Amino acid sequence: MDDLNGFLEPGMLVRHPQCPDWGVGQVQSRIGTRITVNFPDAGKVVIDGARVALEPVLDD
């Protein structure tokens, strides 16, 4: 599978498309397709970037 989030870098803000109630999260790290994001309402979550395309937040 392809990495759907290859452009993400630590510090970027993102939303999880299937979990909007988690709020806007900050990317902590990206190692291969594993992305660790700290969400205000879900805590630290490790996401498989080959399965979930996170949505970048550009104006929050």
N, CA, C and O atoms as a CHARMM CRD file, in Angstrom:
* protein
*
  240
    1    1 MET  N      0.83400  -1.19800   0.00000 PROA 1      0.00000
    2    1 MET  CA     0.00000   0.00000   0.00000 PROA 1      0.00000
    3    1 MET  C      0.87500   1.25600   0.00000 PROA 1      0.00000
    4    1 MET  O      2.00600   1.23900   0.48600 PROA 1      0.00000
    5    2 ASP  N      0.34800   2.31500  -0.53700 PROA 2      0.00000
    6    2 ASP  CA     1.06400   3.58400  -0.57100 PROA 2      0.00000
    7    2 ASP  C      0.90100   4.32500   0.74100 PROA 2      0.00000
    8    2 ASP  O     -0.06000   4.11900   1.48200 PROA 2      0.00000
    9    3 ASP  N      1.87200   5.19800   1.01100 PROA 3      0.00000
   10    3 ASP  CA     1.78100   6.07400   2.16600 PROA 3      0.00000
   11    3 ASP  C      0.93800   7.27300   1.75100 PROA 3      0.00000
   12    3 ASP  O      1.36200   8.08100   0.92400 PROA 3      0.00000
   13    4 LEU  N     -0.24800   7.38600   2.32100 PROA 4      0.00000
   14    4 LEU  CA    -1.17000   8.46400   1.96400 PROA 4      0.00000
   15    4 LEU  C     -0.80800   9.77400   2.64100 PROA 4      0.00000
   16    4 LEU  O     -1.41300  10.80800   2.35700 PROA 4      0.00000
   17    5 ASN  N      0.17800   9.74200   3.53600 PROA 5      0.00000
   18    5 ASN  CA     0.52600  10.90600   4.34000 PROA 5      0.00000
   19    5 ASN  C      2.01400  11.23500   4.26000 PROA 5      0.00000
   20    5 ASN  O      2.58400  11.76800   5.21200 PROA 5      0.00000
   21    6 GLY  N      2.63900  10.92200   3.13500 PROA 6      0.00000
   22    6 GLY  CA     4.07500  11.12100   2.98800 PROA 6      0.00000
   23    6 GLY  C      4.52700  12.55800   3.14500 PROA 6      0.00000
   24    6 GLY  O      5.70700  12.80300   3.39800 PROA 6      0.00000
   25    7 PHE  N      3.63500  13.50200   3.00400 PROA 7      0.00000
   26    7 PHE  CA     3.97500  14.91900   3.10000 PROA 7      0.00000
   27    7 PHE  C      3.96400  15.43800   4.53100 PROA 7      0.00000
   28    7 PHE  O      4.44200  16.54500   4.78300 PROA 7      0.00000
   29    8 LEU  N      3.42600  14.65800   5.48200 PROA 8      0.00000
   30    8 LEU  CA     3.29400  15.13600   6.86100 PROA 8      0.00000
   31    8 LEU  C      4.63900  15.18100   7.56900 PROA 8      0.00000
   32    8 LEU  O      5.49200  14.31300   7.38500 PROA 8      0.00000
   33    9 GLU  N      4.80600  16.22500   8.39000 PROA 9      0.00000
   34    9 GLU  CA     6.01100  16.39300   9.18900 PROA 9      0.00000
   35    9 GLU  C      5.60600  16.73900  10.61300 PROA 9      0.00000
   36    9 GLU  O      4.51400  17.26500  10.83000 PROA 9      0.00000
   37   10 PRO  N      6.47000  16.45300  11.59300 PROA 10     0.00000
   38   10 PRO  CA     6.16500  16.82200  12.97200 PROA 10     0.00000
   39   10 PRO  C      5.82400  18.30600  13.08800 PROA 10     0.00000
   40   10 PRO  O      6.46200  19.16300  12.47600 PROA 10     0.00000
   41   11 GLY  N      4.80300  18.57800  13.88700 PROA 11     0.00000
   42   11 GLY  CA     4.34400  19.95300  14.09500 PROA 11     0.00000
   43   11 GLY  C      3.14100  20.32200  13.25800 PROA 11     0.00000
   44   11 GLY  O      2.43100  21.27100  13.59200 PROA 11     0.00000
   45   12 MET  N      2.88900  19.59100  12.16600 PROA 12     0.00000
   46   12 MET  CA     1.73500  19.90800  11.32200 PROA 12     0.00000
   47   12 MET  C      0.44300  19.55300  12.03600 PROA 12     0.00000
   48   12 MET  O      0.40100  18.62300  12.84200 PROA 12     0.00000
   49   13 LEU  N     -0.61400  20.30300  11.73300 PROA 13     0.00000
   50   13 LEU  CA    -1.93200  20.06100  12.31000 PROA 13     0.00000
   51   13 LEU  C     -2.77300  19.25800  11.32900 PROA 13     0.00000
   52   13 LEU  O     -2.76200  19.51800  10.12600 PROA 13     0.00000
   53   14 VAL  N     -3.51100  18.26500  11.86500 PROA 14     0.00000
   54   14 VAL  CA    -4.31100  17.36900  11.03000 PROA 14     0.00000
   55   14 VAL  C     -5.62400  17.02000  11.71600 PROA 14     0.00000
   56   14 VAL  O     -5.79100  17.19500  12.92300 PROA 14     0.00000
   57   15 ARG  N     -6.55100  16.52000  10.90300 PROA 15     0.00000
   58   15 ARG  CA    -7.80500  15.93300  11.39300 PROA 15     0.00000
   59   15 ARG  C     -7.86800  14.49800  10.89800 PROA 15     0.00000
   60   15 ARG  O     -7.35800  14.16900   9.82700 PROA 15     0.00000
   61   16 HSD  N     -8.50800  13.64600  11.70500 PROA 16     0.00000
   62   16 HSD  CA    -8.74200  12.26000  11.28900 PROA 16     0.00000
   63   16 HSD  C    -10.11200  12.26000  10.61300 PROA 16     0.00000
   64   16 HSD  O    -11.09800  12.62700  11.25200 PROA 16     0.00000
   65   17 PRO  N    -10.21000  11.86200   9.34300 PROA 17     0.00000
   66   17 PRO  CA   -11.48100  11.97400   8.61300 PROA 17     0.00000
   67   17 PRO  C    -12.61700  11.13100   9.19900 PROA 17     0.00000
   68   17 PRO  O    -13.77900  11.51600   9.06500 PROA 17     0.00000
   69   18 GLN  N    -12.32800  10.00900   9.83700 PROA 18     0.00000
   70   18 GLN  CA   -13.38300   9.17500  10.41200 PROA 18     0.00000
   71   18 GLN  C    -13.68200   9.52700  11.86400 PROA 18     0.00000
   72   18 GLN  O    -14.63600   9.00300  12.43900 PROA 18     0.00000
   73   19 CYS  N    -12.87800  10.41200  12.47100 PROA 19     0.00000
   74   19 CYS  CA   -13.05600  10.74700  13.89000 PROA 19     0.00000
   75   19 CYS  C    -12.97800  12.25500  14.10100 PROA 19     0.00000
   76   19 CYS  O    -12.07200  12.72300  14.79100 PROA 19     0.00000
   77   20 PRO  N    -13.89500  13.02700  13.53000 PROA 20     0.00000
   78   20 PRO  CA   -13.81800  14.48700  13.65900 PROA 20     0.00000
   79   20 PRO  C    -13.96700  14.96100  15.10400 PROA 20     0.00000
   80   20 PRO  O    -13.52300  16.05800  15.44400 PROA 20     0.00000
   81   21 ASP  N    -14.58600  14.14500  15.95600 PROA 21     0.00000
   82   21 ASP  CA   -14.77200  14.52600  17.35100 PROA 21     0.00000
   83   21 ASP  C    -13.45300  14.51900  18.13500 PROA 21     0.00000
   84   21 ASP  O    -13.41200  15.00500  19.26600 PROA 21     0.00000
   85   22 TRP  N    -12.38700  13.98300  17.55900 PROA 22     0.00000
   86   22 TRP  CA   -11.07200  14.01000  18.20700 PROA 22     0.00000
   87   22 TRP  C    -10.46500  15.40100  18.18000 PROA 22     0.00000
   88   22 TRP  O     -9.55800  15.69400  18.95900 PROA 22     0.00000
   89   23 GLY  N    -10.95100  16.26300  17.29300 PROA 23     0.00000
   90   23 GLY  CA   -10.42000  17.61100  17.17000 PROA 23     0.00000
   91   23 GLY  C     -9.20800  17.67200  16.25700 PROA 23     0.00000
   92   23 GLY  O     -8.90700  16.72400  15.53200 PROA 23     0.00000
   93   24 VAL  N     -8.52200  18.80100  16.30500 PROA 24     0.00000
   94   24 VAL  CA    -7.33300  19.02000  15.48200 PROA 24     0.00000
   95   24 VAL  C     -6.12000  18.50900  16.25600 PROA 24     0.00000
   96   24 VAL  O     -5.85600  18.93800  17.38000 PROA 24     0.00000
   97   25 GLY  N     -5.39600  17.59400  15.63800 PROA 25     0.00000
   98   25 GLY  CA    -4.22900  17.01400  16.28700 PROA 25     0.00000
   99   25 GLY  C     -2.93400  17.52500  15.69900 PROA 25     0.00000
  100   25 GLY  O     -2.89700  18.03400  14.57900 PROA 25     0.00000
  101   26 GLN  N     -1.86200  17.38000  16.47800 PROA 26     0.00000
  102   26 GLN  CA    -0.53600  17.78700  16.01900 PROA 26     0.00000
  103   26 GLN  C      0.30800  16.53900  15.78500 PROA 26     0.00000
  104   26 GLN  O      0.40900  15.66900  16.65000 PROA 26     0.00000
  105   27 VAL  N      0.91100  16.46600  14.60000 PROA 27     0.00000
  106   27 VAL  CA     1.78200  15.33200  14.27100 PROA 27     0.00000
  107   27 VAL  C      3.00600  15.39000  15.18000 PROA 27     0.00000
  108   27 VAL  O      3.68400  16.41300  15.27000 PROA 27     0.00000
  109   28 GLN  N      3.27500  14.26700  15.85100 PROA 28     0.00000
  110   28 GLN  CA     4.44100  14.15900  16.73100 PROA 28     0.00000
  111   28 GLN  C      5.61400  13.52400  15.98600 PROA 28     0.00000
  112   28 GLN  O      6.75900  13.95200  16.12900 PROA 28     0.00000
  113   29 SER  N      5.31000  12.48700  15.18300 PROA 29     0.00000
  114   29 SER  CA     6.36600  11.82500  14.41600 PROA 29     0.00000
  115   29 SER  C      5.75100  11.04000  13.27100 PROA 29     0.00000
  116   29 SER  O      4.56500  10.71100  13.28200 PROA 29     0.00000
  117   30 ARG  N      6.59400  10.74700  12.27400 PROA 30     0.00000
  118   30 ARG  CA     6.19000   9.89100  11.16000 PROA 30     0.00000
  119   30 ARG  C      7.37400   9.00900  10.82900 PROA 30     0.00000
  120   30 ARG  O      8.41400   9.48700  10.37600 PROA 30     0.00000
  121   31 ILE  N      7.20600   7.71700  11.06100 PROA 31     0.00000
  122   31 ILE  CA     8.25500   6.74400  10.76000 PROA 31     0.00000
  123   31 ILE  C      7.64900   5.74500   9.78500 PROA 31     0.00000
  124   31 ILE  O      6.80100   4.93200  10.15500 PROA 31     0.00000
  125   32 GLY  N      8.09100   5.81600   8.54300 PROA 32     0.00000
  126   32 GLY  CA     7.47000   4.99000   7.50500 PROA 32     0.00000
  127   32 GLY  C      6.02000   5.42300   7.34200 PROA 32     0.00000
  128   32 GLY  O      5.74400   6.59900   7.10600 PROA 32     0.00000
  129   33 THR  N      5.10600   4.49100   7.46600 PROA 33     0.00000
  130   33 THR  CA     3.68100   4.82400   7.34900 PROA 33     0.00000
  131   33 THR  C      3.01800   4.99000   8.71300 PROA 33     0.00000
  132   33 THR  O      1.81300   5.23400   8.78700 PROA 33     0.00000
  133   34 ARG  N      3.79500   4.85900   9.79900 PROA 34     0.00000
  134   34 ARG  CA     3.24200   5.01900  11.15300 PROA 34     0.00000
  135   34 ARG  C      3.35900   6.48200  11.58400 PROA 34     0.00000
  136   34 ARG  O      4.45500   7.03700  11.65700 PROA 34     0.00000
  137   35 ILE  N      2.20700   7.09300  11.86700 PROA 35     0.00000
  138   35 ILE  CA     2.16100   8.50200  12.23800 PROA 35     0.00000
  139   35 ILE  C      1.60400   8.60200  13.64700 PROA 35     0.00000
  140   35 ILE  O      0.53000   8.07500  13.93900 PROA 35     0.00000
  141   36 THR  N      2.33800   9.28100  14.51800 PROA 36     0.00000
  142   36 THR  CA     1.85800   9.51900  15.87300 PROA 36     0.00000
  143   36 THR  C      1.32400  10.93800  15.92200 PROA 36     0.00000
  144   36 THR  O      2.02300  11.89600  15.59100 PROA 36     0.00000
  145   37 VAL  N      0.05000  11.05700  16.34700 PROA 37     0.00000
  146   37 VAL  CA    -0.62000  12.34800  16.40800 PROA 37     0.00000
  147   37 VAL  C     -1.17700  12.53400  17.81000 PROA 37     0.00000
  148   37 VAL  O     -1.74600  11.60700  18.38600 PROA 37     0.00000
  149   38 ASN  N     -1.01400  13.73200  18.35800 PROA 38     0.00000
  150   38 ASN  CA    -1.57100  14.05500  19.65700 PROA 38     0.00000
  151   38 ASN  C     -2.85900  14.86000  19.44100 PROA 38     0.00000
  152   38 ASN  O     -2.81700  16.01800  19.02800 PROA 38     0.00000
  153   39 PHE  N     -4.01100  14.22200  19.73000 PROA 39     0.00000
  154   39 PHE  CA    -5.31500  14.86300  19.57300 PROA 39     0.00000
  155   39 PHE  C     -5.79400  15.37500  20.92000 PROA 39     0.00000
  156   39 PHE  O     -5.60900  14.69300  21.92800 PROA 39     0.00000
  157   40 PRO  N     -6.41100  16.56900  20.97200 PROA 40     0.00000
  158   40 PRO  CA    -6.85300  17.12600  22.25600 PROA 40     0.00000
  159   40 PRO  C     -7.91500  16.27900  22.95800 PROA 40     0.00000
  160   40 PRO  O     -7.95700  16.23700  24.18800 PROA 40     0.00000
  161   41 ASP  N     -8.76800  15.60800  22.19500 PROA 41     0.00000
  162   41 ASP  CA    -9.86400  14.84600  22.80300 PROA 41     0.00000
  163   41 ASP  C     -9.68900  13.33800  22.70100 PROA 41     0.00000
  164   41 ASP  O    -10.60100  12.59000  23.05400 PROA 41     0.00000
  165   42 ALA  N     -8.51800  12.87100  22.21900 PROA 42     0.00000
  166   42 ALA  CA    -8.27600  11.43000  22.12100 PROA 42     0.00000
  167   42 ALA  C     -6.88800  11.05200  22.62800 PROA 42     0.00000
  168   42 ALA  O     -6.58500   9.86900  22.78700 PROA 42     0.00000
  169   43 GLY  N     -6.04200  12.05500  22.88200 PROA 43     0.00000
  170   43 GLY  CA    -4.68500  11.76900  23.33800 PROA 43     0.00000
  171   43 GLY  C     -3.77900  11.39000  22.18100 PROA 43     0.00000
  172   43 GLY  O     -4.04700  11.71500  21.02500 PROA 43     0.00000
  173   44 LYS  N     -2.70000  10.69400  22.51900 PROA 44     0.00000
  174   44 LYS  CA    -1.70800  10.29900  21.52200 PROA 44     0.00000
  175   44 LYS  C     -2.18300   9.03900  20.80900 PROA 44     0.00000
  176   44 LYS  O     -2.47300   8.02700  21.44800 PROA 44     0.00000
  177   45 VAL  N     -2.26100   9.10600  19.48700 PROA 45     0.00000
  178   45 VAL  CA    -2.77600   8.00000  18.67300 PROA 45     0.00000
  179   45 VAL  C     -1.76300   7.68500  17.57900 PROA 45     0.00000
  180   45 VAL  O     -1.24800   8.58700  16.91900 PROA 45     0.00000
  181   46 VAL  N     -1.48400   6.39800  17.39500 PROA 46     0.00000
  182   46 VAL  CA    -0.61800   5.96100  16.28900 PROA 46     0.00000
  183   46 VAL  C     -1.51800   5.51200  15.14500 PROA 46     0.00000
  184   46 VAL  O     -2.38400   4.65500  15.32700 PROA 46     0.00000
  185   47 ILE  N     -1.31400   6.08900  13.97600 PROA 47     0.00000
  186   47 ILE  CA    -2.18500   5.86400  12.82400 PROA 47     0.00000
  187   47 ILE  C     -1.37400   5.21500  11.70400 PROA 47     0.00000
  188   47 ILE  O     -0.23400   5.59900  11.44400 PROA 47     0.00000
  189   48 ASP  N     -1.97600   4.23200  11.05000 PROA 48     0.00000
  190   48 ASP  CA    -1.35700   3.59200   9.88800 PROA 48     0.00000
  191   48 ASP  C     -1.63700   4.46100   8.67000 PROA 48     0.00000
  192   48 ASP  O     -2.75600   4.48300   8.15900 PROA 48     0.00000
  193   49 GLY  N     -0.62700   5.16900   8.21200 PROA 49     0.00000
  194   49 GLY  CA    -0.77200   6.08000   7.08300 PROA 49     0.00000
  195   49 GLY  C     -1.04400   5.39700   5.76100 PROA 49     0.00000
  196   49 GLY  O     -1.38100   6.06400   4.78300 PROA 49     0.00000
  197   50 ALA  N     -0.90600   4.07000   5.70500 PROA 50     0.00000
  198   50 ALA  CA    -1.23800   3.33400   4.48900 PROA 50     0.00000
  199   50 ALA  C     -2.73600   3.07900   4.41500 PROA 50     0.00000
  200   50 ALA  O     -3.24900   2.71600   3.35600 PROA 50     0.00000
  201   51 ARG  N     -3.44200   3.26200   5.51900 PROA 51     0.00000
  202   51 ARG  CA    -4.88600   2.99800   5.55100 PROA 51     0.00000
  203   51 ARG  C     -5.74300   4.24100   5.74300 PROA 51     0.00000
  204   51 ARG  O     -6.89400   4.27500   5.30900 PROA 51     0.00000
  205   52 VAL  N     -5.19000   5.25900   6.38700 PROA 52     0.00000
  206   52 VAL  CA    -5.95700   6.47200   6.69400 PROA 52     0.00000
  207   52 VAL  C     -5.23400   7.67900   6.12700 PROA 52     0.00000
  208   52 VAL  O     -4.05200   7.89200   6.39800 PROA 52     0.00000
  209   53 ALA  N     -5.95300   8.46800   5.33800 PROA 53     0.00000
  210   53 ALA  CA    -5.39800   9.72700   4.80100 PROA 53     0.00000
  211   53 ALA  C     -5.82100  10.84800   5.73500 PROA 53     0.00000
  212   53 ALA  O     -6.97000  11.28800   5.71000 PROA 53     0.00000
  213   54 LEU  N     -4.88400  11.30700   6.55900 PROA 54     0.00000
  214   54 LEU  CA    -5.18600  12.41500   7.45900 PROA 54     0.00000
  215   54 LEU  C     -5.37700  13.69400   6.66100 PROA 54     0.00000
  216   54 LEU  O     -4.77500  13.87700   5.60300 PROA 54     0.00000
  217   55 GLU  N     -6.22500  14.58100   7.18400 PROA 55     0.00000
  218   55 GLU  CA    -6.52200  15.83000   6.48600 PROA 55     0.00000
  219   55 GLU  C     -5.71500  16.95700   7.11300 PROA 55     0.00000
  220   55 GLU  O     -5.88800  17.24600   8.29700 PROA 55     0.00000
  221   56 PRO  N     -4.83500  17.60100   6.34800 PROA 56     0.00000
  222   56 PRO  CA    -4.07000  18.71800   6.90600 PROA 56     0.00000
  223   56 PRO  C     -4.98100  19.89300   7.23500 PROA 56     0.00000
  224   56 PRO  O     -5.95300  20.15200   6.52600 PROA 56     0.00000
  225   57 VAL  N     -4.66200  20.59900   8.31000 PROA 57     0.00000
  226   57 VAL  CA    -5.39700  21.79200   8.72400 PROA 57     0.00000
  227   57 VAL  C     -4.48000  22.97400   8.46800 PROA 57     0.00000
  228   57 VAL  O     -3.41700  23.09000   9.07800 PROA 57     0.00000
  229   58 LEU  N     -4.89300  23.84200   7.57100 PROA 58     0.00000
  230   58 LEU  CA    -4.03700  24.93900   7.16600 PROA 58     0.00000
  231   58 LEU  C     -4.40600  26.27000   7.80200 PROA 58     0.00000
  232   58 LEU  O     -3.58800  27.18900   7.81000 PROA 58     0.00000
  233   59 ASP  N     -5.60900  26.39600   8.33200 PROA 59     0.00000
  234   59 ASP  CA    -6.05100  27.70800   8.81600 PROA 59     0.00000
  235   59 ASP  C     -6.77500  27.65400  10.15800 PROA 59     0.00000
  236   59 ASP  O     -7.76900  28.35400  10.35000 PROA 59     0.00000
  237   60 ASP  N     -6.28800  26.82700  11.09400 PROA 60     0.00000
  238   60 ASP  CA    -6.93400  26.75100  12.41100 PROA 60     0.00000
  239   60 ASP  C     -6.13200  27.49000  13.43800 PROA 60     0.00000
  240   60 ASP  O     -6.51800  27.53700  14.60600 PROA 60     0.00000
